[in-house]
Amino acid sequence: MVNKKNIYSWAIYDWANSAYATTVMAGFFPLFFKSYYSADADVTVSTAQLGFANSISSFIIVLIAPLLGAIADVRSLKKRFLFLFAYLGILMSAALALVNQGEWQMAAFIYVLGNIGFMGSNTFYDGLLPSVSSDKNADFVSGLGFALGYLGGGILFGLNVWMLQDPTLFGLQNEIEAVKVSFVSVALWWTLFSLPLLFFVHEKQEKNVQDASPIKQGYLRLKATFNKIAHLKGLLLFLIAYWLYIDGVDTIIRMAVDYGMALGFDSNNLILALLIVQFVGFPATLLFTKLAQYWDTKKAILLAIGIYLFIIFFAVNMDEIYEFYILAFMIALVQGGIQALSRSYYSKMIPKNHAAEFFGFYNFLGKFAAILGPLVVGLVALYSGSSRVAISSVAIFFILGAVLLFFVDEKKIAKEVKSVLK
């Protein structure tokens, strides 16, 4: 049964784990990696190292998410798997505080594990969306999660930035200690605000549980679903389109700060720009979901892709720090909207009793894109010696994704999926 308590308990988890996305993935880790963990490396080399670390963690999720999603569906294990991965991310976030200067290999290793925890938990979090929403309010519920994520992640990130700007006010010796304490604060925040989902979101139990091992059951369902998706041309078209355009979104999220540092911008300004993204992103995401409700979900996604193409053009040609602030504002307008609407758009096409499994494929493609994007940026940076050329390479993914998305018909796909899965 869909009710407000379920909706808000589910959505608040985005508030919880977005602290990792803002403080660790987008904010302090890229800065700290360049200036502390990998301080002696050339800027293009450290860009490549960070890009490869992001790609490795995404590749591991690509390998395991679909099978674990299938197992979660047949044995009703979405919440258990969500928290298994969440606690991995929580522990690794805290563990970053133990890594010393110059130990970039250890920092990258812990970061990879933390990303696996963060992305893995999101697979099962997404899989619970159909359980707490209906087709009518899916856009709103999905958007609420992302909006709360921006607000919650922004609040903690703002506190962490304050700690970085004035360490002695918080009883800390220097900026290095402030960053390390910030990593620990993410772990505590993530733990605390994941509790409402743990206690109040009740997963529907699978009735026909067989005696076979969950791995075997999961594998058989995964194989069957893979065969069905291969024949669901409409759904497959959307998944490929999503894979392409979300590549650009994820790459910009992970590499924006690194790009700003490569252009020589001051790290304090880059951090403040990230705060703009968080607090502008909160209302902008809600407005984008309202736009989808009154206009059309697919058209709203295409609009966001068009804005992202302009963002890339703007980024390639910027030279001044004020332009980075403008860039951050533009990203904030569309980042949460395109993610939230993509998730809700997909949830309308799939059956609820196969949600984790189908979202396993959804995240499979999303994270496979997160392998390719940072990898392309890293390789182009190494071979061209230009961060501007590297970031411009992301545009091709948005263009191809938009072209394919144009031909997607979600209502026709939903009917096709129901008929095939009967």
N, C-alpha and C positions, 0 to 999 in steps of 0.2 A: 504493500500500500504506500502511495506517494504522500508524504506529509512534510510540513515545514521543518520539523525536528530532524528528520532524515536528511533533508536538503542541506540545512545549515551545518549539520554535523559532518556531512560529506565535504561540503565546500570549504570548511575551516581547515581541512588538511592541506589545501593549497596555500593557505596562510602559513601553515607549519613548515612545509618543505621548501617553499619559495625562499626561505632564508638561506638555504644552501645555494639556490640558483643565483641569488643576488650577491651575497657576501663572498661566497667561495667561487662559483663558476664564472660569473660575469665581472666581479669586482676585485677582491683582494688577491685571489690566487694568481691571476694573470700578472698583476702588478708585482706581487711578491716573488713570483717565479722568475721574472726578468731581473729584478733588482736584488734578490736575496738568494733564492735557491740556485739560480743559474746566472749569477752575477758576472762571471768572467766570459760568458759567451757573447758572440756578435748578435745584434738584434734580430737579424734574419734567421740565424741558427736557433735562437730561443723561440722565435715564432714557429719554426718548423717543429721543435721539440713539443711545444704546447699543442700544436695542431695534431701531431702524431698521438699524443696522450689522449686527446679527445676522440680520435678515430679508433684507437684500440678499445676504449671503454664501450663505445657504441657498437663495435664489431662483436664484442662478447654478448651484449644484450641482443643483438641480431640473432645470434646462434641459439640463445636459450629462451627468449621471450615467447615465441609461438608455442613451443612444447609445454612450457610451464603454464601458459594461458589455457591450453587444452586440458591439462591436468586439473587446473583450478576450477574449470567448468564442470568436469565430470565428478569431482569430489567436493565441490563447494569450498574451495580453499583460497578464494580471492583475498579475503582479509588476512589470512595467515601469511600468505606469500607477500602481501603488501608490507606487513610489519617485519617480516624476515629481511626484506631488502631495505626497508626504512632504517632498521637498526644497524645494518651494515654501513649505510651512508652516515648515520649519526656517529658511529664509532670512528669512522675514517676522518670525518670532519674534525673531531677532537684530536685525532692522532697527528694531524698536520702541525699542531702546536709543538710537537716533539722533534720535528725535523730541523736540523741546523743549517747554517749558511753553507752554500756550495754543494749540498747533498741533493742535487736536482733529480738524480735517479730515484732516490727514496721518495722525494716529494711527488714525482710523477706517478710512481707505483701506488702510493696512498690515494692520490687524486683519481687515478683510474678506478680503484675499488670504490671510492666515494661516489663517483659518477654512476657506476654500476648499481649501487644501492639507490641512488636518486632516480635513475631512469627505470630501474626494475620495479620500484614501488609505484611509479606513475602508470606502468602498464596495467596493474591491478586496480589502481585508483580509477583510471579511465573505464576499466571493465565494470566498475560498480555504478557508473553513470546511468545506464538504463534501469537499474534497480531503484534509483531515487528520483527518477524523472519520467515524464511521458513525452510523446512526440510534440505535444503542444507547448510544453515549457522547457524542452531540452536546450534550446538556445539560451534561455535565461539562466538555467541552472549551471550549464557549462560556463557561461560568461561570468556568473557570480563567483565560481571557483577561481577563475583566472584573475578577476578583479580583486578578490580578497587576497590572492597571492601577491599581487602588486602592492597592496596596502600593507600586509603583514611583513613581506620581505623588505619593503621600503622602510618601515618603522625600525626594524632591527638594524638594517643597513645604515640608516641615519644615526642611530645610537653608536654603531661601530665607527662610522666616519668621525663622529664627535670624539670618540676615544682616540682615534688616530691623530686628530688635530690638536688635542690637549691631553696627552697621556697622564700627566701628573695630577690632573683633576680627578682621575679615577684611580689614583694610587699606583700608576704604572711608571716604569723607568724611562721608556722610550717608545718610538713608533713600532719597532720590531715586536716588543712585548704586547703592544696594543693589537697588532694584527693577529698574533697567536691567541690572545684572549678572545678576539672576535671569532676565530674558528671554533673555540670551545662554546661560545655563546650560541652559535648556530646549532650545535648538538643539543644544548639544553632547550632552546626554543622549539626545535623540531620535535623533541620528545614530548614536551608539555602540550603543544597544540595538536598533536595527533591523537590525544586521548578521547575527544568527542567522537571521532570516527570509530575508535576501538569499542567504546561503550554503547553507542546509540545507533550505529548503522548495522542493521541486521541483514545478513546475506541469506537469500533464499536457498534452501537446501535442495540438492538434487534428489529426486525421488527414486530414480532407477539406478541405484549404485550397484555395480556388479562386483563379483568376488575377485576378478582379475586385479593385478597390481595397478596402482594409479598411473605408473609410468607407461605400462602397456596400454591401458585405457586411453591415456592422454595421447600416446603415439598413434593409436588407431583413429581417434577422433581428429587429430591433427592431419593425418594422411587423408582422411575422408573430406575434411574441410578444404584442404589444399586442392584436392581434385575438383571440388565443387567451385571454389573461387576461380580456378583455371577455366571453368566453363561459364562463369558469370561475367560476361564481357563488360557489362556496364559497371559493375563493382570494381573489376580489375582496372578499368579505365580511370576511375576516380582514384584508386590506390596509387597508380603510377603518377597521376597528376599531382597528388598530395606528396608523394615521395620527392618529386622534383622541386615544387615550390617551397616545401618546408625545409629543404636543404638550405636554401638561401636564408630563411628565417633563423634556423639553428646556428648557421655559420656566423651570421652577423651578431647574434647573441654572444657567442663564445669568443669571437675574434675582434670585436669593436674596440675594446680597451687596448688590446695588443696593437691594433692598427694606429690608435691615437698615440701610443708611446713611440711607435716606429716613426711617426711624423714629428716627434720631438715635443709633444705637448706635455705640460706638467701633470704629474700624477694626481695632485689634489684637484685640479680642474676636471680630470677624467672621472674621478669619483663623484664629484658634485653633479656632473652630467648624468651619471648613472642614477643618482637620486631623483633627477628630473624624470627619468624614464619610469621610475616606480610610482611617483605620485601623480604624474599625468596619466600613466597607464591605467590607474584605478578607474577614474570616470570614463576615460576613452574606451575601455573595454566594455563597460556597461552600455555606453552610447552605441557602440558597434553592434552589440547584440539587439538593442532596440531597433537599429536600422534594419537588421536582418528580419525582425518580426514584422515590420511595417513595409518593407521593400521585398527582399528576397535574399536567402542565405548565400546562394551561389554568387549572385551579383555583388554582394558585400565582400565576399572573398576575392573576387576578381578586382574590385576597387582597391583592396588592400595590396594586392600584388602590383598593381599599377603604381601605387605610392612607393612601394619598395624599390621598384626600378628607378624612380626619380631619386630616392635616397642613395642608391649606389652611384648614380651619376653625380650627385652632390658631393658624396664622400671622396670620389676620385679627384675632384677639382678643388677641394678645400685646402686652405693654407693657414688660417687663423683659428685660434682657440674658440672665439665666439661662434665660428661656423660649426664646431663640434657640439656646442650647446644646441644650436638649431637642429643639427643632425639627431641628437638625442631626443629632442621634442618630437620630431617627425616619426622616429622609430616608436616612441611611446604611443602615438596616435593609433598605430596599426598592429603592433606586436601581439598584444593580448587578444585583440579582435580576431585576427586571422587564425590564431591557435584555438580559441574557444569555439569559433564557428566551424572550423574544420572538424573538431571533435563532435560537436552536436550534429552537424550535417551527416557525418558517418554513422552516428548512433541511430539516426532515423532509418537507415537502410538495412540494419542488421537485426536478427532476432535476439530477444533478451536472454534466452536460455543458452545462447552461444556467445555472450557478450565478451567475456575475458579472452576466449579463443580468437574471436574476430578482432578484438583490440590488440591481441598479441601480434596479429599480422599487421595491423595498423601501425603499432609501435615498431614492429620489425622494419617496415619500410621507412618510417620516420627516423629511426636510429641508423639504418643503412645509409640514409641521406646524410646523417650527422657524421658518418665515416668519410663519405666522399667529399663533402664541402670543405671541412678543415684540412683534409689531405690535399685537395686541389690548391687551396690557398697556400699551404706550406710548401708544396712543390713549385708552384709558380713563383713564390717569394724567393726560393733558393735559386731557381734557374734564371729568373729575370733580374734579381737583385732589386726589385721594386715592389714595395708594399702596395702602391697604387694599382699597378697592373694586377697584383694578386687579388685585391678586393674586387676589381672589376670583373674577374672571371666568374663571380657568383651570379651575375645577371642572367647568364644563359639558362640557369635552372628555373628562375622565375618565368622567363619567356616561354620555355617549353611546357612548364606546369600550367600556365594560363591557357595556352592553346588547347591542351588536352581537357582541362576542366570545362572549357566552353561547351564541349560536346556531352557533358554528363547530365543525365536526367534522373534525379534522386527518386522520384515517385515510380518511375518505370523500373528502376533498380530494386526498390523495396518489394515490388510485386514479383519480380524475377527471383529474388532471394527466397521469398516465402514459398514459391512454387517448387523450387529446387530442394528446399530443406524439409518439405512435407514428409 
